Amino acid sequence: MSTLPTTLPDWLALLESRHAETHIDMGLDRVRTVKERMQLAFDCPVIMVAGTNGKGSTCAMLEAMLLQCGYRVGLYIKPHFLDFNERARINGEMASNEALVGAFDAVEAVRGDVPLTYFEFTTLAIMHLLSKAGMDVVILEVGLGGRLDAVNVVDADVAIVTSIDIDHTAYLGDTREEIGFEKAGIFRAGKAAICSDPVPPQSLIRHAEEIGADLWLLGRDFNYQGDQLQWSYGGRGQRRNSLAYPALRGANQLLNASAALAALEVLRMQLPCGAQEVRAGLALVELPGRFQVLPGRPTQVLDVAHNPHAAATLAQNLGNMGFHRYTFAVFGIMEDKDIDAVIAPMLPSIDHWCVADLDSPRSAKASALAEKLAALKPAGAKDADFSVTAFANPADAYANAVSRAGENDRIVVFGSFYTVAGVMAARKSSLH
């Protein structure tokens, strides 16, 4: 056996080179085999979160509230924007390179001849790291789908499914009923199964009932109500009143916060969480790239909206922001997304499009995006009021938007994680 890498960048490069051809390989048998060889197990409650949109927000709120309570919290969240370490958080801090290298070594030591994709290998490594870190609670974000996602080799004590919408159709199906069944695959018999989608697919409800999961539905088992100043949560046996709105902005965040509070209600005997800690957690929660409004002018918004449901939510949130003279979009997206349905809700909000190629073989070409958008130019619109320009990367597209936007304008960076990550990296390098 050749010498193993000793640094995190070298490990990641090795994993990428091993599986350059195998980006997604559905099935859990390989992951389960290696998990059993590692004797990977958690001796604390595990909360698992799946869904089309809202997963990251729900995980971040749970982490923030539980940290405020003084618990030792482990979090696996993805993808990352700037550093791989963002995926593994221990007590609110990114895991160190050394800890991750040790976890990769632990997977490799028992993997033998079992081939693992980059995602499977890194998922096992991070779960191993969290299982050995002396946590009081571990929160695991599901990647693609649920039933066949590598995270699902773990049995969660509480499983949450946030929204269910059309995305990743090549792997999950092209109806909400098919996708709902895939998401429901994280539910377990006799364990709490929380769904915060206001209109859950029948396939999800049916699967939960068939396996004997304890299904919590929004509007039946838990709910929220609010006015302009505060909101309240009501569950099966717990009410939380006079809550501040979450620091994460956007129209759907009360759905996500309610699911998080339902999970805390389920676990209230093992992990009691007081009213003040809940309020503080919601007030302090942070999550990059989810309707993230940067300080200063012009107004700048970063959002990883990359499917129709998320784009419609982003458009709604932009509409609630007040007047801006012009809005510039920095936009790049993967070829396999429903691009027309992502663009459609955003068209009324955007005046000037700066479209970018992305650093991925799956990226939609900026030239093709520009052609598509140019054909949607409103009749009679002057060049000063509508433009489309293509760029080689998000950093160049962003630099152009910044150079053209006045202080009363707005810049919205959206689409793929690669788009937002490219702009974050450009901003970071410009500060040094």
Residue pairs with C-beta under 8 A, 6 or more apart in sequence:
4 11
4 105
4 108
5 11
5 13
5 14
5 101
5 104
6 101
7 97
7 101
8 84
8 85
8 97
8 100
8 101
11 100
11 101
11 104
12 84
15 104
15 118
15 121
15 122
16 118
18 118
19 115
19 116
19 117
19 118
22 115
22 117
23 117
23 118
24 117
24 119
24 144
24 171
25 117
25 120
26 148
26 171
27 148
28 148
28 150
28 152
28 153
30 114
30 115
30 116
30 120
31 116
31 120
31 123
31 124
31 150
31 153
32 153
33 114
34 107
34 110
34 111
34 114
34 116
34 124
35 124
35 127
35 153
35 154
37 110
37 111
37 112
38 106
38 107
38 110
38 124
38 128
40 124
40 127
40 128
40 131
40 154
41 131
42 130
42 131
42 135
42 138
42 154
43 131
44 135
44 136
44 137
44 138
45 136
45 137
45 138
45 157
45 158
45 267
45 270
45 271
46 137
46 138
46 139
46 140
46 154
46 155
46 156
46 157
46 158
47 62
47 137
47 138
47 139
47 140
47 156
47 157
47 158
47 159
47 160
47 263
47 267
48 139
48 140
48 141
48 142
48 151
48 152
48 154
48 156
48 158
48 159
48 160
48 186
49 55
49 58
49 59
49 62
49 139
49 140
49 141
49 142
49 159
49 160
49 161
49 162
50 142
50 145
50 146
50 149
50 159
50 160
50 161
50 162
50 183
50 186
51 58
51 142
51 160
51 161
51 162
51 163
51 164
51 183
51 196
51 197
52 162
52 163
52 164
52 165
52 166
52 167
52 179
52 183
52 307
52 309
52 310
53 162
53 163
53 165
53 252
53 307
53 309
53 310
53 313
54 162
54 163
54 196
54 252
54 255
54 256
54 259
55 141
55 142
55 162
56 77
56 141
56 287
56 290
57 246
57 248
57 252
57 253
57 256
57 287
57 290
58 160
58 162
58 196
58 256
58 257
58 259
58 260
59 75
59 77
59 139
59 141
60 77
60 248
60 285
60 286
60 287
61 246
61 248
61 256
61 257
61 260
61 281
61 282
61 285
62 139
62 260
62 263
62 264
63 73
63 75
63 89
63 92
63 139
63 285
64 281
64 282
64 284
64 285
64 286
65 260
65 264
65 273
65 277
65 278
65 280
65 281
65 282
65 285
66 73
66 136
66 137
66 264
66 271
66 273
66 281
67 73
67 91
67 92
67 281
68 277
68 278
68 280
68 281
68 284
69 271
69 272
69 273
69 274
69 277
69 281
71 136
71 137
71 271
72 90
72 91
72 133
72 134
72 135
72 136
72 137
73 89
73 90
73 91
73 92
73 135
73 136
73 137
73 138
73 139
74 88
74 89
74 90
74 130
74 133
74 135
74 137
74 138
74 139
75 88
75 89
75 90
75 138
75 139
75 141
76 87
76 88
76 89
76 123
76 126
76 127
76 130
76 138
76 139
76 140
76 141
76 151
77 86
77 87
77 89
77 139
77 141
78 87
78 141
78 143
79 87
79 417
80 86
80 87
80 421
81 288
81 289
81 417
81 420
81 421
81 424
81 425
82 421
82 424
82 425
82 428
83 94
84 100
84 122
85 94
85 95
85 96
85 97
85 100
86 94
87 122
87 126
88 94
88 95
88 99
88 100
88 126
88 129
88 130
89 95
90 99
90 129
90 130
90 133
90 135
95 126
95 129
99 129
100 125
100 126
100 129
102 129
103 125
103 126
103 128
103 129
104 121
104 122
104 125
106 125
106 128
107 116
107 121
107 124
107 125
107 128
111 121
116 124
119 143
119 150
120 150
123 143
123 150
123 151
124 150
127 140
127 151
127 154
130 138
131 138
136 271
137 267
137 271
140 151
140 154
140 156
141 151
142 149
142 151
142 152
142 186
143 149
143 150
143 151
144 168
144 171
144 172
145 168
145 171
145 172
145 179
145 182
145 183
145 185
146 152
146 161
146 182
146 183
146 184
146 185
146 186
147 181
147 182
147 183
147 184
147 185
147 186
148 182
148 185
149 186
151 186
152 185
152 186
155 188
155 191
156 186
156 188
156 191
157 191
157 192
157 266
157 267
158 191
158 192
158 194
158 263
158 266
158 267
159 186
159 187
159 188
159 191
159 192
159 193
159 194
159 213
160 194
160 195
160 196
160 259
160 260
160 262
160 263
161 180
161 183
161 184
161 186
161 193
161 194
161 195
161 196
161 197
161 200
161 204
162 196
162 197
162 255
162 256
162 259
163 196
163 197
163 252
163 255
163 309
164 176
164 179
164 180
164 183
164 197
164 200
164 201
164 204
165 176
165 179
165 307
165 308
165 309
166 174
166 175
166 176
166 179
166 307
166 308
166 309
166 338
167 179
167 306
167 307
167 309
167 337
170 336
172 178
172 179
172 182
173 179
173 181
173 182
176 201
177 201
177 202
177 203
178 203
179 201
180 200
180 201
180 202
180 203
180 204
181 201
181 203
181 204
181 207
183 204
184 193
184 203
184 204
184 207
184 208
185 207
187 193
187 207
187 208
187 211
187 213
187 215
188 211
188 213
189 211
189 212
189 213
190 212
190 213
190 214
191 213
191 214
192 213
192 214
192 216
192 262
192 263
192 266
193 208
193 213
193 214
193 215
193 216
194 216
194 222
194 259
194 262
194 263
194 266
195 204
195 215
195 216
195 217
195 218
195 259
196 218
196 255
196 256
196 258
196 259
196 262
197 218
197 255
198 218
198 219
198 255
200 217
200 218
205 215
205 217
208 215
209 215
215 221
216 222
216 235
216 236
216 262
216 266
218 255
218 258
218 259
221 235
221 236
221 262
222 233
222 234
222 235
222 236
222 258
222 261
222 262
222 265
223 233
223 234
223 258
224 231
224 232
224 233
224 234
224 254
224 255
224 257
224 258
225 231
225 232
225 234
226 232
226 245
226 254
230 242
230 243
230 244
230 245
231 243
231 245
231 254
232 239
232 240
232 241
232 242
232 243
233 239
233 240
233 243
233 257
233 258
233 261
233 262
234 240
235 261
235 262
235 265
236 265
237 265
238 265
238 268
240 261
240 275
240 278
243 257
243 278
243 279
243 282
244 279
244 282
244 283
245 253
245 254
245 282
246 253
246 254
246 256
246 257
246 282
246 283
246 285
247 282
247 283
247 284
247 285
247 286
248 256
248 285
248 286
248 287
248 290
248 291
249 291
249 293
249 317
250 290
250 291
250 313
250 317
251 313
251 316
251 317
251 320
252 313
257 282
261 278
264 271
264 273
264 278
288 302
288 420
288 424
289 302
289 303
289 304
289 417
289 420
289 421
289 424
290 303
290 304
291 301
291 302
291 303
291 314
291 317
292 301
292 302
292 303
293 299
293 300
293 301
294 300
294 301
294 302
297 407
297 408
298 324
298 405
298 406
298 407
298 408
298 409
298 410
298 411
299 321
299 324
299 409
299 410
299 411
300 410
300 411
300 412
300 413
301 318
301 410
301 411
301 412
301 413
301 414
302 413
302 414
302 420
302 423
302 424
303 310
303 314
303 317
303 412
303 413
303 414
303 420
304 310
304 414
304 415
304 416
304 417
304 419
304 420
305 311
305 313
305 314
305 342
305 414
305 415
306 333
306 334
306 337
306 342
306 414
306 415
306 416
306 417
307 337
307 338
307 342
308 338
308 341
308 342
308 344
308 345
311 341
311 342
311 343
311 344
311 345
311 346
311 414
312 345
314 345
314 346
314 412
314 414
315 345
315 346
315 348
315 349
318 327
318 349
318 410
318 412
319 349
321 410
324 408
324 409
324 410
325 406
325 408
325 409
326 351
326 352
326 385
326 405
326 406
326 409
326 410
327 349
327 350
327 351
327 352
327 409
327 410
327 411
327 412
328 350
328 351
328 352
328 353
328 354
328 401
328 404
328 405
328 409
328 410
328 411
328 412
329 346
329 350
329 352
329 353
329 354
329 401
329 411
329 412
329 413
329 414
330 354
330 356
330 394
330 397
330 398
330 401
330 411
330 412
330 413
330 414
330 419
330 423
331 353
331 354
331 355
331 356
331 369
331 397
331 413
331 414
331 415
331 419
332 355
332 356
332 357
332 358
332 363
332 364
332 366
332 369
332 394
332 397
332 415
332 416
332 418
332 419
332 422
333 339
333 342
333 358
333 363
333 364
333 369
333 415
333 416
333 419
334 358
334 360
334 362
334 363
334 364
334 416
335 362
335 363
335 364
335 365
336 362
337 364
339 364
339 369
339 372
340 372
342 415
343 372
343 373
343 376
346 414
347 376
349 412
350 412
351 385
351 386
351 387
352 386
352 387
352 388
352 389
352 401
352 404
353 369
353 370
353 373
353 387
353 388
353 389
354 389
354 391
354 397
354 398
354 400
354 401
355 366
355 369
355 370
355 373
355 388
355 389
355 390
355 391
355 397
356 366
356 390
356 391
356 392
356 393
356 394
356 396
356 397
356 419
356 422
357 363
357 365
357 366
357 390
357 391
357 392
357 393
358 364
358 393
358 394
358 416
358 418
358 419
358 422
359 393
359 418
359 422
360 416
360 418
363 416
363 418
366 390
366 391
366 392
367 390
369 390
370 388
370 389
370 390
373 388
374 388
377 386
377 388
378 386
389 397
389 400
391 397
391 400
393 422
394 413
394 418
394 419
394 420
394 421
394 422
394 423
394 426
395 422
395 423
395 425
395 426
398 411
398 413
398 422
398 423
398 426
398 427
399 426
401 411
402 411
405 411
413 419
413 420
413 423
414 420
